[in-house]
Amino acid sequence: MSEKSKVMARNRKARHEYSILSTLEVGLVLVGSEIKSIRAGKVSLSGSYASFDDNFELWVHHMHIAEYPEARDNHDPYRRRKLLAHASQLRKIRRMVQEKGHTLIPLDVHLSDGKAKLELGFCRGKKQYDKRAEMAKRDADLNLRRVIKRESRGHE
C-alpha cells in the first residue's frame, strides 16, 4: 500500500482463520454507486473470497457493498466484481491457487489515490490446533508484558 491509502474495510477474521503466505494489491471494477458507498465506508469483506473463472479472469465473490441511497440506478450489494492485475501476476496467482489447500482471501479494501484497491491474501487454512497455539502465545506475551511492567514500577 502507498502512503496515500486509507483503509475502508478490513477482514479481521481472515487473519484468525488463515495463514497468510503473501499479499497482492489489485484493482476493482466498480459502478458509480459502489465507489460512493466504499468512500462512505459501507463495505464488508466477511465471508468473501476470490477465484478464477473459465476465461482466467479473477473475481471477488460475496463482498458486500451497501446500496447508495442517493443513486438512481443502484447496484446489487453482493454481485461478483472483477479484479484487475497484470497478466503475469494473474498467471502466477493461478499456479499458486491450484496447489492443494490454498485460497485467495480479500484482506482489506482501501482507497489509493482516489481509486478503490483490494489487498488479496494468498492463504492456507489454519487447523484448530494452530489457532489454539496462536492464542496461547498471544496470552503468554500479554502476561509477560504485564509482569515486566509491574516489576519496572516496583523498582522505581
C-alpha atoms as a printed R data frame, in Angstrom:
    type eleno elety resid chain resno       x       y       z
1   ATOM     1    CA   MET     A     1   0.000   0.000   0.000
2   ATOM     2    CA   SER     A     2   1.155   3.517  -0.713
3   ATOM     3    CA   GLU     A     3   1.357   6.308   1.851
4   ATOM     4    CA   LYS     A     4  -1.797   7.941   0.442
5   ATOM     5    CA   SER     A     5  -4.084   4.950   1.045
6   ATOM     6    CA   LYS     A     6  -6.968   4.902   3.503
7   ATOM     7    CA   VAL     A     7  -8.363   1.550   4.678
8   ATOM     8    CA   MET     A     8 -12.152   1.457   4.289
9   ATOM     9    CA   ALA     A     9 -12.762  -2.142   5.450
10  ATOM    10    CA   ARG     A    10 -10.635  -4.906   6.924
11  ATOM    11    CA   ASN     A    11 -11.304  -8.652   7.053
12  ATOM    12    CA   ARG     A    12 -10.303  -9.326  10.676
13  ATOM    13    CA   LYS     A    13 -11.475 -12.916  10.644
14  ATOM    14    CA   ALA     A    14  -9.116 -13.802   7.776
15  ATOM    15    CA   ARG     A    15  -6.000 -13.400   9.924
16  ATOM    16    CA   HIS     A    16  -7.503 -15.750  12.523
17  ATOM    17    CA   GLU     A    17  -8.820 -18.386  10.103
18  ATOM    18    CA   TYR     A    18  -5.924 -18.432   7.608
19  ATOM    19    CA   SER     A    19  -2.142 -18.340   7.460
20  ATOM    20    CA   ILE     A    20  -1.314 -15.542   5.036
21  ATOM    21    CA   LEU     A    21   1.578 -16.579   2.808
22  ATOM    22    CA   SER     A    22   1.762 -13.449   0.631
23  ATOM    23    CA   THR     A    23  -0.338 -10.460  -0.418
24  ATOM    24    CA   LEU     A    24  -1.123  -8.639  -3.652
25  ATOM    25    CA   GLU     A    25  -2.862  -5.323  -4.307
26  ATOM    26    CA   VAL     A    26  -5.385  -5.471  -7.151
27  ATOM    27    CA   GLY     A    27  -7.839  -3.008  -8.644
28  ATOM    28    CA   LEU     A    28 -11.628  -3.336  -8.541
29  ATOM    29    CA   VAL     A    29 -14.068  -2.825 -11.417
30  ATOM    30    CA   LEU     A    30 -16.945  -0.879  -9.862
31  ATOM    31    CA   VAL     A    31 -20.022   1.096 -10.869
32  ATOM    32    CA   GLY     A    32 -20.614   4.665  -9.680
33  ATOM    33    CA   SER     A    33 -22.884   3.866  -6.744
34  ATOM    34    CA   GLU     A    34 -20.389   1.256  -5.464
35  ATOM    35    CA   ILE     A    35 -17.440   3.648  -5.241
36  ATOM    36    CA   LYS     A    36 -19.667   6.177  -3.461
37  ATOM    37    CA   SER     A    37 -20.626   3.528  -0.884
38  ATOM    38    CA   ILE     A    38 -16.983   2.464  -0.428
39  ATOM    39    CA   ARG     A    39 -15.952   6.079   0.158
40  ATOM    40    CA   ALA     A    40 -18.723   6.257   2.783
41  ATOM    41    CA   GLY     A    41 -17.267   3.134   4.452
42  ATOM    42    CA   LYS     A    42 -20.273   0.909   3.653
43  ATOM    43    CA   VAL     A    43 -18.312  -2.199   2.641
44  ATOM    44    CA   SER     A    44 -17.841  -5.585   4.319
45  ATOM    45    CA   LEU     A    45 -15.429  -8.402   3.478
46  ATOM    46    CA   SER     A    46 -16.674 -11.091   5.860
47  ATOM    47    CA   GLY     A    47 -17.208 -14.354   4.004
48  ATOM    48    CA   SER     A    48 -15.717 -13.060   0.749
49  ATOM    49    CA   TYR     A    49 -13.199 -14.885  -1.435
50  ATOM    50    CA   ALA     A    50 -11.615 -14.556  -4.877
51  ATOM    51    CA   SER     A    51 -11.486 -17.113  -7.662
52  ATOM    52    CA   PHE     A    52 -10.777 -17.532 -11.367
53  ATOM    53    CA   ASP     A    53 -13.492 -18.165 -13.959
54  ATOM    54    CA   ASP     A    54 -13.244 -20.203 -17.181
55  ATOM    55    CA   ASN     A    55 -11.683 -17.250 -19.045
56  ATOM    56    CA   PHE     A    56  -8.888 -16.970 -16.416
57  ATOM    57    CA   GLU     A    57 -10.277 -13.700 -15.075
58  ATOM    58    CA   LEU     A    58 -10.086 -13.022 -11.342
59  ATOM    59    CA   TRP     A    59 -13.333 -12.221  -9.491
60  ATOM    60    CA   VAL     A    60 -14.240 -11.444  -5.881
61  ATOM    61    CA   HIS     A    61 -17.407 -13.100  -4.535
62  ATOM    62    CA   HIS     A    62 -19.653 -12.257  -1.535
63  ATOM    63    CA   MET     A    63 -18.104  -8.845  -0.904
64  ATOM    64    CA   HIS     A    64 -20.924  -6.646   0.414
65  ATOM    65    CA   ILE     A    65 -21.082  -3.039  -0.780
66  ATOM    66    CA   ALA     A    66 -24.235  -1.359   0.536
67  ATOM    67    CA   GLU     A    67 -26.593   0.391  -1.869
68  ATOM    68    CA   TYR     A    68 -26.041   4.123  -2.150
69  ATOM    69    CA   PRO     A    69 -29.314   5.852  -1.125
70  ATOM    70    CA   GLU     A    70 -28.923   8.863  -3.445
71  ATOM    71    CA   ALA     A    71 -28.273   6.785  -6.594
72  ATOM    72    CA   ARG     A    72 -30.954   6.423  -9.267
73  ATOM    73    CA   ASP     A    73 -29.766   3.043 -10.545
74  ATOM    74    CA   ASN     A    74 -28.383   1.102  -7.602
75  ATOM    75    CA   HIS     A    75 -26.213  -1.997  -7.724
76  ATOM    76    CA   ASP     A    76 -26.689  -5.495  -6.307
77  ATOM    77    CA   PRO     A    77 -24.816  -5.417  -2.951
78  ATOM    78    CA   TYR     A    78 -23.413  -8.961  -3.336
79  ATOM    79    CA   ARG     A    79 -22.679  -9.067  -7.066
80  ATOM    80    CA   ARG     A    80 -19.341 -10.551  -8.085
81  ATOM    81    CA   ARG     A    81 -16.772  -7.954  -9.070
82  ATOM    82    CA   LYS     A    82 -13.871  -8.272 -11.480
83  ATOM    83    CA   LEU     A    83 -10.357  -7.769 -10.115
84  ATOM    84    CA   LEU     A    84  -7.616  -6.109 -12.137
85  ATOM    85    CA   ALA     A    85  -3.992  -7.244 -12.147
86  ATOM    86    CA   HIS     A    86  -1.185  -7.643 -14.680
87  ATOM    87    CA   ALA     A    87  -1.349 -10.784 -16.824
88  ATOM    88    CA   SER     A    88   1.930 -12.081 -15.390
89  ATOM    89    CA   GLN     A    89   0.586 -11.651 -11.850
90  ATOM    90    CA   LEU     A    90  -2.634 -13.467 -12.789
91  ATOM    91    CA   ARG     A    91  -0.679 -16.426 -14.232
92  ATOM    92    CA   LYS     A    92   1.465 -16.631 -11.087
93  ATOM    93    CA   ILE     A    93  -1.576 -16.442  -8.775
94  ATOM    94    CA   ARG     A    94  -3.416 -19.103 -10.763
95  ATOM    95    CA   ARG     A    95  -0.479 -21.507 -10.458
96  ATOM    96    CA   MET     A    96  -0.270 -20.887  -6.705
97  ATOM    97    CA   VAL     A    97  -4.019 -21.360  -6.163
98  ATOM    98    CA   GLN     A    98  -4.021 -24.690  -7.983
99  ATOM    99    CA   GLU     A    99  -1.824 -26.125  -5.224
100 ATOM   100    CA   LYS     A   100  -3.788 -28.069  -2.623
101 ATOM   101    CA   GLY     A   101  -5.276 -26.116   0.248
102 ATOM   102    CA   HIS     A   102  -4.524 -22.575  -0.968
103 ATOM   103    CA   THR     A   103  -7.105 -19.852  -1.482
104 ATOM   104    CA   LEU     A   104  -7.391 -16.119  -2.201
105 ATOM   105    CA   ILE     A   105  -8.980 -14.112   0.604
106 ATOM   106    CA   PRO     A   106  -9.622 -10.341   0.492
107 ATOM   107    CA   LEU     A   107  -7.807  -8.771   3.472
108 ATOM   108    CA   ASP     A   108  -8.844  -5.142   3.082
109 ATOM   109    CA   VAL     A   109 -10.408  -2.553   0.796
110 ATOM   110    CA   HIS     A   110  -8.606   0.766   0.658
111 ATOM   111    CA   LEU     A   111  -8.569   3.946  -1.390
112 ATOM   112    CA   SER     A   112  -5.253   4.669  -3.058
113 ATOM   113    CA   ASP     A   113  -5.012   7.986  -4.925
114 ATOM   114    CA   GLY     A   114  -8.823   8.041  -5.162
115 ATOM   115    CA   LYS     A   115  -9.107   4.528  -6.615
116 ATOM   116    CA   ALA     A   116 -10.531   1.544  -4.743
117 ATOM   117    CA   LYS     A   117  -8.000  -1.250  -4.286
118 ATOM   118    CA   LEU     A   118  -8.333  -4.681  -2.744
119 ATOM   119    CA   GLU     A   119  -5.499  -6.386  -0.873
120 ATOM   120    CA   LEU     A   120  -5.677 -10.101  -1.631
121 ATOM   121    CA   GLY     A   121  -4.021 -12.603   0.628
122 ATOM   122    CA   PHE     A   122  -2.709 -15.896  -0.692
123 ATOM   123    CA   CYS     A   123  -3.744 -18.086   2.240
124 ATOM   124    CA   ARG     A   124  -3.755 -21.578   3.669
125 ATOM   125    CA   GLY     A   125  -6.446 -22.555   6.161
126 ATOM   126    CA   LYS     A   126  -5.296 -22.938   9.765
127 ATOM   127    CA   LYS     A   127  -6.011 -26.098  11.703
128 ATOM   128    CA   GLN     A   128  -7.757 -25.839  15.070
129 ATOM   129    CA   TYR     A   129  -4.525 -26.603  16.940
130 ATOM   130    CA   ASP     A   130  -2.752 -23.777  15.046
131 ATOM   131    CA   LYS     A   131  -5.414 -21.330  16.229
132 ATOM   132    CA   ARG     A   132  -5.112 -22.568  19.820
133 ATOM   133    CA   ALA     A   133  -1.311 -22.307  19.750
134 ATOM   134    CA   GLU     A   134  -1.518 -18.756  18.385
135 ATOM   135    CA   MET     A   135  -3.978 -17.735  21.113
136 ATOM   136    CA   ALA     A   136  -1.785 -19.330  23.816
137 ATOM   137    CA   LYS     A   137   1.285 -17.464  22.504
138 ATOM   138    CA   ARG     A   138  -0.634 -14.163  22.484
139 ATOM   139    CA   ASP     A   139  -1.803 -14.753  26.076
140 ATOM   140    CA   ALA     A   140   1.729 -15.638  27.206
141 ATOM   141    CA   ASP     A   141   3.143 -12.486  25.579
142 ATOM   142    CA   LEU     A   142   0.459 -10.367  27.249
143 ATOM   143    CA   ASN     A   143   1.181 -11.888  30.671
144 ATOM   144    CA   LEU     A   144   4.925 -11.379  30.189
145 ATOM   145    CA   ARG     A   145   4.400  -7.695  29.346
146 ATOM   146    CA   ARG     A   146   2.207  -7.286  32.438
147 ATOM   147    CA   VAL     A   147   4.871  -8.838  34.684
148 ATOM   148    CA   ILE     A   148   7.633  -6.692  33.175
149 ATOM   149    CA   LYS     A   149   5.525  -3.565  33.598
150 ATOM   150    CA   ARG     A   150   4.697  -4.478  37.204
151 ATOM   151    CA   GLU     A   151   8.365  -5.205  38.007
152 ATOM   152    CA   SER     A   152   9.567  -1.945  36.424
153 ATOM   153    CA   ARG     A   153   7.093   0.030  38.571
154 ATOM   154    CA   GLY     A   154   8.285  -1.716  41.736
155 ATOM   155    CA   HIS     A   155  11.939  -0.748  41.182
156 ATOM   156    CA   GLU     A   156  11.356   3.000  40.832
